[in-house]
Amino acid sequence: MVPLPLVLLLVLILFGAGFAVKILWWIALAVLVIWLIGFLGRPRGGGGGRWYRW
């Protein structure tokens, strides 16, 4: 009787971790797109080449 709750708990943890990893991939993709837009849309003049402050 004890292994059944343990298996269900393991499945729940793995499902939660998979969902969290998928969300992190989407966040990373959004940050990459924002960075590319800023990198390609930066001013070409001589005021430093970076569009971000850090």
N, CA, C and O atoms as a Tripos MOL2 file, in Angstrom:
@<TRIPOS>MOLECULE
protein
  216   215    54     0     0
PROTEIN
NO_CHARGES

@<TRIPOS>ATOM
      1 N           0.8220   -1.2030    0.0000 N.3       1 MET1
      2 CA          0.0000    0.0000    0.0000 C.3       1 MET1
      3 C           0.8660    1.2680    0.0000 C.2       1 MET1
      4 O           0.4530    2.2940   -0.5410 O.2       1 MET1
      5 N           2.0540    1.2070    0.5980 N.am      2 VAL2
      6 CA          2.9370    2.3760    0.6780 C.3       2 VAL2
      7 C           3.5210    2.7550   -0.6850 C.2       2 VAL2
      8 O           3.6420    3.9480   -0.9620 O.2       2 VAL2
      9 N           3.8950    1.7940   -1.5580 N.am      3 PRO3
     10 CA          4.4980    2.1940   -2.8440 C.3       3 PRO3
     11 C           3.5630    3.0060   -3.7380 C.2       3 PRO3
     12 O           4.0370    3.8300   -4.5200 O.2       3 PRO3
     13 N           2.2660    2.8010   -3.6450 N.am      4 LEU4
     14 CA          1.3360    3.5300   -4.5110 C.3       4 LEU4
     15 C           1.3930    5.0430   -4.2840 C.2       4 LEU4
     16 O           1.5250    5.7850   -5.2580 O.2       4 LEU4
     17 N           1.2990    5.5390   -3.0310 N.am      5 PRO5
     18 CA          1.4400    6.9950   -2.8310 C.3       5 PRO5
     19 C           2.8140    7.5160   -3.2400 C.2       5 PRO5
     20 O           2.9350    8.6370   -3.7340 O.2       5 PRO5
     21 N           3.8480    6.7020   -3.0350 N.am      6 LEU6
     22 CA          5.1880    7.1380   -3.4340 C.3       6 LEU6
     23 C           5.2980    7.2940   -4.9500 C.2       6 LEU6
     24 O           5.8970    8.2520   -5.4390 O.2       6 LEU6
     25 N           4.7240    6.3620   -5.6800 N.am      7 VAL7
     26 CA          4.7400    6.4510   -7.1410 C.3       7 VAL7
     27 C           3.9120    7.6460   -7.6030 C.2       7 VAL7
     28 O           4.3250    8.3690   -8.5100 O.2       7 VAL7
     29 N           2.7680    7.8580   -7.0000 N.am      8 LEU8
     30 CA          1.9400    9.0150   -7.3660 C.3       8 LEU8
     31 C           2.6580   10.3250   -7.0490 C.2       8 LEU8
     32 O           2.5720   11.2800   -7.8210 O.2       8 LEU8
     33 N           3.3590   10.3750   -5.9280 N.am      9 LEU9
     34 CA          4.1220   11.5670   -5.5760 C.3       9 LEU9
     35 C           5.2530   11.8050   -6.5690 C.2       9 LEU9
     36 O           5.5070   12.9420   -6.9650 O.2       9 LEU9
     37 N           5.9290   10.7380   -6.9690 N.am     10 LEU10
     38 CA          7.0060   10.8520   -7.9540 C.3      10 LEU10
     39 C           6.4770   11.3620   -9.2930 C.2      10 LEU10
     40 O           7.0960   12.2210   -9.9210 O.2      10 LEU10
     41 N           5.3430   10.8380   -9.7240 N.am     11 VAL11
     42 CA          4.7340   11.2950  -10.9780 C.3      11 VAL11
     43 C           4.3600   12.7660  -10.8800 C.2      11 VAL11
     44 O           4.5760   13.5270  -11.8230 O.2      11 VAL11
     45 N           3.8040   13.1680   -9.7530 N.am     12 LEU12
     46 CA          3.4200   14.5700   -9.5630 C.3      12 LEU12
     47 C           4.6410   15.4890   -9.5910 C.2      12 LEU12
     48 O           4.5970   16.5650  -10.1860 O.2      12 LEU12
     49 N           5.7260   15.0650   -8.9500 N.am     13 ILE13
     50 CA          6.9560   15.8810   -8.9390 C.3      13 ILE13
     51 C           7.5400   15.9930  -10.3440 C.2      13 ILE13
     52 O           7.9390   17.0770  -10.7710 O.2      13 ILE13
     53 N           7.5890   14.8760  -11.0570 N.am     14 LEU14
     54 CA          8.1540   14.9070  -12.4150 C.3      14 LEU14
     55 C           7.2920   15.7400  -13.3550 C.2      14 LEU14
     56 O           7.8160   16.4550  -14.2090 O.2      14 LEU14
     57 N           5.9720   15.6510  -13.2040 N.am     15 PHE15
     58 CA          5.0880   16.4630  -14.0370 C.3      15 PHE15
     59 C           5.2890   17.9440  -13.7400 C.2      15 PHE15
     60 O           5.3470   18.7640  -14.6570 O.2      15 PHE15
     61 N           5.3930   18.2850  -12.4580 N.am     16 GLY16
     62 CA          5.6100   19.6840  -12.0750 C.3      16 GLY16
     63 C           6.9410   20.2110  -12.5800 C.2      16 GLY16
     64 O           7.0290   21.3500  -13.0390 O.2      16 GLY16
     65 N           7.9850   19.3800  -12.4970 N.am     17 ALA17
     66 CA          9.2990   19.8070  -12.9730 C.3      17 ALA17
     67 C           9.2830   19.9970  -14.4870 C.2      17 ALA17
     68 O           9.8700   20.9500  -14.9990 O.2      17 ALA17
     69 N           8.6170   19.1000  -15.2010 N.am     18 GLY18
     70 CA          8.5240   19.2370  -16.6560 C.3      18 GLY18
     71 C           7.7750   20.4940  -17.0560 C.2      18 GLY18
     72 O           8.1550   21.1720  -18.0110 O.2      18 GLY18
     73 N           6.7160   20.8060  -16.3320 N.am     19 PHE19
     74 CA          5.9540   22.0230  -16.6230 C.3      19 PHE19
     75 C           6.7970   23.2620  -16.3470 C.2      19 PHE19
     76 O           6.7700   24.2160  -17.1240 O.2      19 PHE19
     77 N           7.5460   23.2530  -15.2460 N.am     20 ALA20
     78 CA          8.3890   24.3980  -14.9030 C.3      20 ALA20
     79 C           9.4940   24.5850  -15.9420 C.2      20 ALA20
     80 O           9.8060   25.7140  -16.3190 O.2      20 ALA20
     81 N          10.0820   23.4900  -16.4010 N.am     21 VAL21
     82 CA         11.1430   23.5890  -17.4060 C.3      21 VAL21
     83 C          10.5800   24.1420  -18.7060 C.2      21 VAL21
     84 O          11.2370   24.9390  -19.3760 O.2      21 VAL21
     85 N           9.3640   23.7260  -19.0730 N.am     22 LYS22
     86 CA          8.7510   24.2370  -20.2980 C.3      22 LYS22
     87 C           8.4980   25.7370  -20.1920 C.2      22 LYS22
     88 O           8.7370   26.4740  -21.1490 O.2      22 LYS22
     89 N           8.0180   26.1950  -19.0400 N.am     23 ILE23
     90 CA          7.7950   27.6290  -18.8260 C.3      23 ILE23
     91 C           9.1220   28.3880  -18.9120 C.2      23 ILE23
     92 O           9.1820   29.4700  -19.4970 O.2      23 ILE23
     93 N          10.1860   27.8190  -18.3280 N.am     24 LEU24
     94 CA         11.4920   28.4880  -18.3770 C.3      24 LEU24
     95 C          12.0140   28.5920  -19.8110 C.2      24 LEU24
     96 O          12.6530   29.5840  -20.1640 O.2      24 LEU24
     97 N          11.7480   27.5750  -20.6420 N.am     25 TRP25
     98 CA         12.1560   27.6440  -22.0500 C.3      25 TRP25
     99 C          11.4310   28.7820  -22.7590 C.2      25 TRP25
    100 O          12.0440   29.5090  -23.5420 O.2      25 TRP25
    101 N          10.1320   28.9480  -22.4970 N.am     26 TRP26
    102 CA          9.3760   30.0340  -23.1300 C.3      26 TRP26
    103 C           9.8810   31.3930  -22.6630 C.2      26 TRP26
    104 O           9.9720   32.3250  -23.4620 O.2      26 TRP26
    105 N          10.2130   31.5180  -21.3730 N.am     27 ILE27
    106 CA         10.7510   32.7880  -20.8580 C.3      27 ILE27
    107 C          12.1060   33.0790  -21.5060 C.2      27 ILE27
    108 O          12.3760   34.2160  -21.8950 O.2      27 ILE27
    109 N          12.9550   32.0610  -21.6230 N.am     28 ALA28
    110 CA         14.2640   32.2540  -22.2560 C.3      28 ALA28
    111 C          14.1110   32.6710  -23.7150 C.2      28 ALA28
    112 O          14.8610   33.5170  -24.2010 O.2      28 ALA28
    113 N          13.1490   32.0860  -24.4100 N.am     29 LEU29
    114 CA         12.9130   32.4530  -25.8030 C.3      29 LEU29
    115 C          12.4400   33.9010  -25.9180 C.2      29 LEU29
    116 O          12.8710   34.6210  -26.8190 O.2      29 LEU29
    117 N          11.5650   34.3320  -25.0230 N.am     30 ALA30
    118 CA         11.0840   35.7190  -25.0380 C.3      30 ALA30
    119 C          12.2240   36.6940  -24.7650 C.2      30 ALA30
    120 O          12.3170   37.7350  -25.4150 O.2      30 ALA30
    121 N          13.0930   36.3660  -23.8060 N.am     31 VAL31
    122 CA         14.2360   37.2360  -23.5050 C.3      31 VAL31
    123 C          15.1810   37.3100  -24.6960 C.2      31 VAL31
    124 O          15.7130   38.3800  -24.9940 O.2      31 VAL31
    125 N          15.3980   36.1930  -25.3800 N.am     32 LEU32
    126 CA         16.2560   36.1850  -26.5540 C.3      32 LEU32
    127 C          15.6920   37.0660  -27.6610 C.2      32 LEU32
    128 O          16.4390   37.8020  -28.3060 O.2      32 LEU32
    129 N          14.3890   37.0000  -27.8870 N.am     33 VAL33
    130 CA         13.7600   37.8270  -28.9230 C.3      33 VAL33
    131 C          13.8810   39.3050  -28.5650 C.2      33 VAL33
    132 O          14.1860   40.1260  -29.4300 O.2      33 VAL33
    133 N          13.6460   39.6540  -27.3000 N.am     34 ILE34
    134 CA         13.7700   41.0600  -26.8800 C.3      34 ILE34
    135 C          15.2170   41.5300  -27.0460 C.2      34 ILE34
    136 O          15.4550   42.6580  -27.4770 O.2      34 ILE34
    137 N          16.1770   40.6770  -26.7080 N.am     35 TRP35
    138 CA         17.5830   41.0470  -26.8550 C.3      35 TRP35
    139 C          17.9350   41.2590  -28.3240 C.2      35 TRP35
    140 O          18.6390   42.2080  -28.6680 O.2      35 TRP35
    141 N          17.4440   40.3720  -29.1870 N.am     36 LEU36
    142 CA         17.7360   40.5130  -30.6180 C.3      36 LEU36
    143 C          17.1250   41.7880  -31.1900 C.2      36 LEU36
    144 O          17.7530   42.4690  -32.0000 O.2      36 LEU36
    145 N          15.9060   42.1110  -30.7710 N.am     37 ILE37
    146 CA         15.2720   43.3490  -31.2430 C.3      37 ILE37
    147 C          16.0980   44.5580  -30.8010 C.2      37 ILE37
    148 O          16.3310   45.4780  -31.5860 O.2      37 ILE37
    149 N          16.5350   44.5510  -29.5520 N.am     38 GLY38
    150 CA         17.3570   45.6570  -29.0560 C.3      38 GLY38
    151 C          18.7140   45.6970  -29.7300 C.2      38 GLY38
    152 O          19.2410   46.7770  -29.9980 O.2      38 GLY38
    153 N          19.2830   44.5400  -30.0070 N.am     39 PHE39
    154 CA         20.6020   44.4990  -30.6440 C.3      39 PHE39
    155 C          20.5320   44.9970  -32.0760 C.2      39 PHE39
    156 O          21.4030   45.7500  -32.5120 O.2      39 PHE39
    157 N          19.5120   44.5910  -32.8110 N.am     40 LEU40
    158 CA         19.3880   44.9880  -34.2140 C.3      40 LEU40
    159 C          18.8480   46.4010  -34.3620 C.2      40 LEU40
    160 O          19.0920   47.0490  -35.3790 O.2      40 LEU40
    161 N          18.1230   46.8880  -33.3690 N.am     41 GLY41
    162 CA         17.5190   48.2110  -33.4730 C.3      41 GLY41
    163 C          18.2960   49.3000  -32.7770 C.2      41 GLY41
    164 O          17.7860   50.4050  -32.5930 O.2      41 GLY41
    165 N          19.5380   49.0040  -32.3800 N.am     42 ARG42
    166 CA         20.3180   50.0160  -31.6700 C.3      42 ARG42
    167 C          20.7480   51.1280  -32.6230 C.2      42 ARG42
    168 O          20.8560   50.9130  -33.8310 O.2      42 ARG42
    169 N          20.9900   52.3000  -32.0790 N.am     43 PRO43
    170 CA         21.4510   53.3960  -32.9430 C.3      43 PRO43
    171 C          22.8320   53.1050  -33.5210 C.2      43 PRO43
    172 O          23.7020   52.5440  -32.8540 O.2      43 PRO43
    173 N          23.0060   53.4940  -34.7570 N.am     44 ARG44
    174 CA         24.2730   53.2210  -35.4480 C.3      44 ARG44
    175 C          25.3120   54.3090  -35.2000 C.2      44 ARG44
    176 O          26.4900   54.1150  -35.5020 O.2      44 ARG44
    177 N          24.9000   55.4360  -34.6620 N.am     45 GLY45
    178 CA         25.8290   56.5500  -34.4520 C.3      45 GLY45
    179 C          26.8350   56.2550  -33.3600 C.2      45 GLY45
    180 O          26.8190   55.1850  -32.7530 O.2      45 GLY45
    181 N          27.7110   57.2190  -33.1170 N.am     46 GLY46
    182 CA         28.7600   56.9900  -32.1210 C.3      46 GLY46
    183 C          28.3270   57.4200  -30.7460 C.2      46 GLY46
    184 O          28.7580   58.4770  -30.2860 O.2      46 GLY46
    185 N          27.5300   56.6890  -30.0890 N.am     47 GLY47
    186 CA         27.1910   56.9840  -28.7030 C.3      47 GLY47
    187 C          27.3670   55.7310  -27.8840 C.2      47 GLY47
    188 O          26.6010   55.4690  -26.9570 O.2      47 GLY47
    189 N          28.3520   54.9750  -28.2160 N.am     48 GLY48
    190 CA         28.4780   53.6540  -27.5940 C.3      48 GLY48
    191 C          27.6080   52.6980  -28.3710 C.2      48 GLY48
    192 O          26.5980   53.1080  -28.9430 O.2      48 GLY48
    193 N          27.9650   51.4680  -28.4030 N.am     49 GLY49
    194 CA         27.2280   50.5330  -29.2250 C.3      49 GLY49
    195 C          26.1320   49.7920  -28.4910 C.2      49 GLY49
    196 O          25.3540   49.0640  -29.1070 O.2      49 GLY49
    197 N          26.0570   49.9730  -27.1460 N.am     50 ARG50
    198 CA         25.1150   49.1580  -26.3980 C.3      50 ARG50
    199 C          23.8050   49.8840  -26.1940 C.2      50 ARG50
    200 O          23.7910   51.0900  -25.9500 O.2      50 ARG50
    201 N          22.7010   49.1560  -26.2920 N.am     51 TRP51
    202 CA         21.3770   49.7410  -26.0810 C.3      51 TRP51
    203 C          20.9000   49.5520  -24.6550 C.2      51 TRP51
    204 O          19.8670   50.0980  -24.2680 O.2      51 TRP51
    205 N          21.6450   48.7810  -23.8630 N.am     52 TYR52
    206 CA         21.2770   48.5610  -22.4680 C.3      52 TYR52
    207 C          22.2710   49.2880  -21.5810 C.2      52 TYR52
    208 O          23.3420   49.6790  -22.0450 O.2      52 TYR52
    209 N          21.9370   49.4730  -20.3240 N.am     53 ARG53
    210 CA         22.7610   50.2630  -19.4350 C.3      53 ARG53
    211 C          23.8770   49.4640  -18.7740 C.2      53 ARG53
    212 O          24.9110   50.0390  -18.4320 O.2      53 ARG53
    213 N          23.7050   48.1770  -18.5840 N.am     54 TRP54
    214 CA         24.7160   47.3950  -17.8900 C.3      54 TRP54
    215 C          25.5900   46.8130  -18.9110 C.2      54 TRP54
    216 O          26.5370   46.0990  -18.5790 O.2      54 TRP54
@<TRIPOS>BOND
     1     1     2 1
     2     2     3 1
     3     3     4 2
     4     3     5 am
     5     5     6 1
     6     6     7 1
     7     7     8 2
     8     7     9 am
     9     9    10 1
    10    10    11 1
    11    11    12 2
    12    11    13 am
    13    13    14 1
    14    14    15 1
    15    15    16 2
    16    15    17 am
    17    17    18 1
    18    18    19 1
    19    19    20 2
    20    19    21 am
    21    21    22 1
    22    22    23 1
    23    23    24 2
    24    23    25 am
    25    25    26 1
    26    26    27 1
    27    27    28 2
    28    27    29 am
    29    29    30 1
    30    30    31 1
    31    31    32 2
    32    31    33 am
    33    33    34 1
    34    34    35 1
    35    35    36 2
    36    35    37 am
    37    37    38 1
    38    38    39 1
    39    39    40 2
    40    39    41 am
    41    41    42 1
    42    42    43 1
    43    43    44 2
    44    43    45 am
    45    45    46 1
    46    46    47 1
    47    47    48 2
    48    47    49 am
    49    49    50 1
    50    50    51 1
    51    51    52 2
    52    51    53 am
    53    53    54 1
    54    54    55 1
    55    55    56 2
    56    55    57 am
    57    57    58 1
    58    58    59 1
    59    59    60 2
    60    59    61 am
    61    61    62 1
    62    62    63 1
    63    63    64 2
    64    63    65 am
    65    65    66 1
    66    66    67 1
    67    67    68 2
    68    67    69 am
    69    69    70 1
    70    70    71 1
    71    71    72 2
    72    71    73 am
    73    73    74 1
    74    74    75 1
    75    75    76 2
    76    75    77 am
    77    77    78 1
    78    78    79 1
    79    79    80 2
    80    79    81 am
    81    81    82 1
    82    82    83 1
    83    83    84 2
    84    83    85 am
    85    85    86 1
    86    86    87 1
    87    87    88 2
    88    87    89 am
    89    89    90 1
    90    90    91 1
    91    91    92 2
    92    91    93 am
    93    93    94 1
    94    94    95 1
    95    95    96 2
    96    95    97 am
    97    97    98 1
    98    98    99 1
    99    99   100 2
   100    99   101 am
   101   101   102 1
   102   102   103 1
   103   103   104 2
   104   103   105 am
   105   105   106 1
   106   106   107 1
   107   107   108 2
   108   107   109 am
   109   109   110 1
   110   110   111 1
   111   111   112 2
   112   111   113 am
   113   113   114 1
   114   114   115 1
   115   115   116 2
   116   115   117 am
   117   117   118 1
   118   118   119 1
   119   119   120 2
   120   119   121 am
   121   121   122 1
   122   122   123 1
   123   123   124 2
   124   123   125 am
   125   125   126 1
   126   126   127 1
   127   127   128 2
   128   127   129 am
   129   129   130 1
   130   130   131 1
   131   131   132 2
   132   131   133 am
   133   133   134 1
   134   134   135 1
   135   135   136 2
   136   135   137 am
   137   137   138 1
   138   138   139 1
   139   139   140 2
   140   139   141 am
   141   141   142 1
   142   142   143 1
   143   143   144 2
   144   143   145 am
   145   145   146 1
   146   146   147 1
   147   147   148 2
   148   147   149 am
   149   149   150 1
   150   150   151 1
   151   151   152 2
   152   151   153 am
   153   153   154 1
   154   154   155 1
   155   155   156 2
   156   155   157 am
   157   157   158 1
   158   158   159 1
   159   159   160 2
   160   159   161 am
   161   161   162 1
   162   162   163 1
   163   163   164 2
   164   163   165 am
   165   165   166 1
   166   166   167 1
   167   167   168 2
   168   167   169 am
   169   169   170 1
   170   170   171 1
   171   171   172 2
   172   171   173 am
   173   173   174 1
   174   174   175 1
   175   175   176 2
   176   175   177 am
   177   177   178 1
   178   178   179 1
   179   179   180 2
   180   179   181 am
   181   181   182 1
   182   182   183 1
   183   183   184 2
   184   183   185 am
   185   185   186 1
   186   186   187 1
   187   187   188 2
   188   187   189 am
   189   189   190 1
   190   190   191 1
   191   191   192 2
   192   191   193 am
   193   193   194 1
   194   194   195 1
   195   195   196 2
   196   195   197 am
   197   197   198 1
   198   198   199 1
   199   199   200 2
   200   199   201 am
   201   201   202 1
   202   202   203 1
   203   203   204 2
   204   203   205 am
   205   205   206 1
   206   206   207 1
   207   207   208 2
   208   207   209 am
   209   209   210 1
   210   210   211 1
   211   211   212 2
   212   211   213 am
   213   213   214 1
   214   214   215 1
   215   215   216 2
@<TRIPOS>SUBSTRUCTURE
     1 MET1         2 RESIDUE 1 A MET
     2 VAL2         6 RESIDUE 1 A VAL
     3 PRO3        10 RESIDUE 1 A PRO
     4 LEU4        14 RESIDUE 1 A LEU
     5 PRO5        18 RESIDUE 1 A PRO
     6 LEU6        22 RESIDUE 1 A LEU
     7 VAL7        26 RESIDUE 1 A VAL
     8 LEU8        30 RESIDUE 1 A LEU
     9 LEU9        34 RESIDUE 1 A LEU
    10 LEU10       38 RESIDUE 1 A LEU
    11 VAL11       42 RESIDUE 1 A VAL
    12 LEU12       46 RESIDUE 1 A LEU
    13 ILE13       50 RESIDUE 1 A ILE
    14 LEU14       54 RESIDUE 1 A LEU
    15 PHE15       58 RESIDUE 1 A PHE
    16 GLY16       62 RESIDUE 1 A GLY
    17 ALA17       66 RESIDUE 1 A ALA
    18 GLY18       70 RESIDUE 1 A GLY
    19 PHE19       74 RESIDUE 1 A PHE
    20 ALA20       78 RESIDUE 1 A ALA
    21 VAL21       82 RESIDUE 1 A VAL
    22 LYS22       86 RESIDUE 1 A LYS
    23 ILE23       90 RESIDUE 1 A ILE
    24 LEU24       94 RESIDUE 1 A LEU
    25 TRP25       98 RESIDUE 1 A TRP
    26 TRP26      102 RESIDUE 1 A TRP
    27 ILE27      106 RESIDUE 1 A ILE
    28 ALA28      110 RESIDUE 1 A ALA
    29 LEU29      114 RESIDUE 1 A LEU
    30 ALA30      118 RESIDUE 1 A ALA
    31 VAL31      122 RESIDUE 1 A VAL
    32 LEU32      126 RESIDUE 1 A LEU
    33 VAL33      130 RESIDUE 1 A VAL
    34 ILE34      134 RESIDUE 1 A ILE
    35 TRP35      138 RESIDUE 1 A TRP
    36 LEU36      142 RESIDUE 1 A LEU
    37 ILE37      146 RESIDUE 1 A ILE
    38 GLY38      150 RESIDUE 1 A GLY
    39 PHE39      154 RESIDUE 1 A PHE
    40 LEU40      158 RESIDUE 1 A LEU
    41 GLY41      162 RESIDUE 1 A GLY
    42 ARG42      166 RESIDUE 1 A ARG
    43 PRO43      170 RESIDUE 1 A PRO
    44 ARG44      174 RESIDUE 1 A ARG
    45 GLY45      178 RESIDUE 1 A GLY
    46 GLY46      182 RESIDUE 1 A GLY
    47 GLY47      186 RESIDUE 1 A GLY
    48 GLY48      190 RESIDUE 1 A GLY
    49 GLY49      194 RESIDUE 1 A GLY
    50 ARG50      198 RESIDUE 1 A ARG
    51 TRP51      202 RESIDUE 1 A TRP
    52 TYR52      206 RESIDUE 1 A TYR
    53 ARG53      210 RESIDUE 1 A ARG
    54 TRP54      214 RESIDUE 1 A TRP
